[in-house]
Amino acid sequence: MTDTPLPGSNEAILLREDRDGVATLTLNRPDKFNALSSDLMGAVQDQMDALMDDRTVKVVVIAANGRAFCAGHDLREMKAMDGREPLEALFKQCSRMMTSLTRIPQPVIARVHGVATAAGCQLVAQCDLAVAADQVRFATSGINLGLFCATPMVAVTRNLPRKQALEMLYTGDFITAETARQYGLVNRVVPAEFLDRATDDLARTIADKSPRAIQFGKELFYKQIEEGLDAAYELATETIIQNMLHADAQAGVAAFLEKQPMPQWQDLSKDPKDDDE
């Protein structure tokens, strides 16, 4: 299936391709280095809202066309804004879009083929997982323009150790893909010619797991990571009880104990109700 414009768009600034349970969203402003304009963020948000209840999609991939993955916010759009109100609306829109990546039930993988700076680096950090081509570079470069990358900092500091995050934020210097992997910003670094295969392999590995177990786990991950230890264990205990009572876990544990092949996992698109009994 080829990339097609989303409904209501002309030459779409965001493309979507669905194949075998994997939805790929492709940023499509190549002449603008895929800068996050209000329109582009709105298109991504529309897809996040649609994916929230889309039980046919098991994994989401964020990709991009052109030389860059994403160069951050659209600075021309920002510079043209008059006063506080439009800027506040823009960054609230961005924050909502970023948090939606963590709130949809499907794991989200960034497929990073080109440079990712400022809010583009934030987008990579906010995705659950990331695969990068070996020549890619990353930076929180707003500081070079007199603009501290405040909102990108939120996602970056939830991926990187403090010293490394602050060095990126204070200096605006680029880091290599391999350094990004060592810091924890991306999971895997591969030669550019293998990027599609590596991203697809990761997506397929996850898509083959129980969709309900993945949903349980993603929701728990983002809840417990902000909690203290006792509260985190309370959340985890409730989640593992619900998960164990679900049909997938019941069948999977039984198959393991009986040395049988893993069962076919419950197709949530055909059974929209969560049957946890």
C-alpha positions in Angstrom: 0.0 0.0 0.0 1.4 3.4 -1.0 1.4 6.6 1.0 -1.8 8.5 0.4 -3.0 12.0 1.4 -5.2 12.0 4.5 -8.9 12.8 4.1 -9.5 16.5 3.5 -5.9 17.3 2.5 -4.5 18.3 -0.9 -0.7 17.6 -1.2 -0.8 16.2 2.3 1.7 17.5 4.9 1.2 14.2 6.7 0.9 10.8 4.9 -0.4 7.6 6.4 0.2 4.0 5.3 -1.4 1.0 7.1 0.1 -2.4 6.5 -0.4 -5.6 8.5 -1.3 -3.8 11.7 1.5 -1.1 11.4 0.5 2.5 10.7 3.3 4.7 9.3 2.8 8.5 9.6 5.2 10.4 7.4 6.0 14.0 7.9 5.8 15.5 4.4 7.1 19.1 4.4 10.5 18.2 2.9 11.1 21.7 1.5 10.7 23.0 5.1 12.8 20.2 6.7 9.5 18.9 8.2 9.3 21.8 10.6 6.4 21.4 13.0 4.0 24.1 11.8 0.6 24.4 13.5 -1.0 22.7 10.5 1.4 19.7 10.6 1.0 19.3 14.4 -2.8 19.5 13.9 -2.6 16.7 11.3 -0.5 14.5 13.6 -3.0 15.2 16.5 -5.9 14.2 14.3 -4.1 10.8 13.7 -3.3 10.4 17.4 -7.0 10.9 18.2 -8.1 8.4 15.5 -5.5 5.9 16.6 -6.7 6.0 20.2 -9.6 3.8 19.4 -8.2 2.0 16.3 -7.9 -1.6 17.3 -6.7 -2.7 13.9 -3.4 -0.8 14.4 -0.8 -2.5 16.7 2.2 -0.3 16.2 2.7 3.3 14.9 5.9 4.5 13.1 6.7 8.2 12.7 8.8 8.8 9.6 9.6 11.7 7.4 10.3 12.6 3.7 13.2 14.7 2.5 16.7 15.3 3.9 15.7 16.0 7.5 13.6 14.1 9.9 12.4 17.3 11.6 14.1 20.6 12.2 11.9 21.7 15.1 9.2 24.3 15.1 8.5 26.5 12.1 10.5 29.6 13.1 8.9 31.8 10.4 5.4 31.0 11.7 6.6 31.7 15.3 8.3 35.0 14.4 5.1 36.2 12.7 3.0 35.7 15.8 2.0 38.8 17.6 2.1 38.7 21.4 1.6 36.0 24.0 -1.7 34.4 23.0 -0.8 32.8 19.6 2.5 31.5 21.0 0.7 30.0 24.0 -1.7 28.3 21.7 1.1 27.0 19.5 3.1 25.5 22.4 0.0 24.0 24.1 -0.9 22.4 20.8 2.7 21.0 20.6 2.5 19.7 24.2 -0.8 18.0 23.6 0.5 16.3 20.4 3.7 15.1 22.2 1.8 13.7 25.2 -0.7 12.0 22.8 2.2 9.9 21.6 2.5 8.3 25.0 -1.3 8.1 25.6 -2.3 6.1 22.5 -2.3 2.4 23.3 0.0 1.5 20.4 3.8 1.6 20.8 5.3 4.5 18.7 8.6 4.1 16.9 10.5 7.0 15.4 12.2 6.1 12.1 15.0 8.7 12.0 16.7 9.0 8.6 17.9 12.6 8.8 18.7 15.4 11.2 16.5 16.0 14.2 16.8 19.3 16.0 15.0 21.2 18.8 11.3 20.0 18.7 12.4 17.4 16.1 14.7 16.0 18.8 11.8 16.3 21.2 9.6 14.2 18.8 12.2 11.4 18.7 12.6 11.5 22.5 8.8 11.5 23.0 8.3 8.3 20.9 8.4 5.1 22.8 11.3 3.7 20.7 13.6 5.1 18.0 15.7 3.6 15.2 18.2 5.9 13.5 20.4 5.8 10.5 24.1 6.0 11.3 24.8 9.4 9.7 22.0 11.1 11.6 22.7 14.0 14.1 20.6 15.3 16.9 20.6 18.7 18.7 18.6 20.9 21.0 19.8 23.9 19.1 17.5 26.7 20.2 20.1 28.0 22.5 22.1 29.1 19.5 19.3 31.5 18.6 18.9 32.8 22.1 15.9 30.5 22.7 16.3 27.8 25.3 14.7 24.5 24.2 12.3 24.4 27.2 9.6 22.1 25.8 12.1 19.8 24.1 13.8 19.6 27.4 10.8 17.8 28.9 11.1 14.8 26.6 14.9 14.8 26.4 15.4 14.8 30.1 13.1 11.8 30.4 15.5 9.9 28.1 19.0 11.1 28.8 21.0 11.3 32.0 21.1 14.8 33.5 24.7 15.7 32.7 24.3 14.7 29.0 20.9 16.3 28.7 22.1 19.6 30.1 25.2 19.6 27.9 22.9 19.3 24.8 20.6 22.0 26.1 23.3 24.5 27.2 25.5 24.1 24.1 23.2 23.4 21.3 25.9 21.1 19.9 25.1 18.2 17.7 25.6 14.6 18.8 26.0 11.6 16.5 23.5 8.8 16.2 25.9 6.5 18.0 26.2 9.0 20.9 22.4 9.3 20.9 22.2 5.5 21.3 24.7 5.5 24.2 22.8 8.4 25.9 19.5 6.5 25.5 17.8 8.8 23.0 17.5 6.0 20.4 17.4 2.3 20.6 19.2 1.2 17.5 21.6 2.7 15.0 22.0 1.1 11.5 23.4 1.9 8.1 21.0 4.1 6.2 20.3 1.3 3.6 19.0 -0.9 6.4 16.9 1.6 8.2 13.6 0.5 6.7 14.3 -3.1 7.5 15.5 -2.5 11.1 12.4 -0.3 11.8 10.1 -2.9 10.3 11.7 -5.7 12.2 11.2 -3.9 15.4 7.6 -3.0 14.6 6.8 -6.6 13.5 8.3 -8.1 16.6 6.1 -5.9 18.8 3.0 -6.4 16.6 3.4 -10.2 17.0 2.9 -9.9 20.8 -0.5 -9.8 22.6 -2.0 -6.4 21.7 -3.8 -6.3 25.1 -0.6 -7.1 27.0 1.2 -4.3 25.1 -1.5 -1.9 25.9 -1.5 -2.8 29.6 2.3 -2.3 29.7 2.5 1.0 27.8 -0.2 2.6 30.0 1.5 1.3 33.2 5.0 2.5 32.0 4.0 6.1 31.7 1.9 6.1 34.9 4.4 4.5 37.2 7.5 6.3 36.0 6.2 9.5 37.5 5.3 8.0 40.8 7.2 7.1 44.0 8.3 3.5 44.5 5.3 2.4 46.7 2.7 4.0 44.3 4.5 2.5 41.3 4.3 -1.0 42.8 0.6 -0.5 43.5 -0.1 0.5 39.9 2.0 -2.5 38.7 0.3 -4.9 41.0 -3.2 -3.9 39.7 -2.0 -4.0 36.1 -0.5 -7.5 36.3 -3.6 -8.8 38.0 -5.8 -7.4 35.2 -3.3 -8.8 32.6 -3.2 -12.2 34.2 -7.0 -12.5 34.2 -7.1 -11.6 30.5 -7.7 -14.4 27.9 -4.3 -13.8 26.2 -2.3 -14.4 29.4 -4.4 -17.3 30.4 -3.8 -19.0 27.1 -0.2 -18.0 26.9 0.8 -19.3 30.3 -1.1 -22.5 29.7 0.7 -23.1 26.4 4.1 -22.5 28.1 3.4 -24.9 30.9 2.1 -27.5 28.5 5.0 -27.0 26.2 2.7 -26.0 23.3 3.1 -23.3 20.7 1.9 -19.8 21.7 -1.7 -19.3 20.9 -3.2 -16.8 18.5 -3.7 -13.6 20.5 -7.1 -12.0 20.8 -7.9 -9.8 17.9 -9.1 -6.6 19.5 -10.5 -5.2 16.2 -13.0 -8.1 16.2 -13.7 -8.0 19.9 -13.9 -4.3 21.0 -14.8 -5.2 24.6 -12.0 -5.9 26.9 -12.9 -9.3 28.3 -10.7 -9.5 31.4 -12.6 -12.4 33.0 
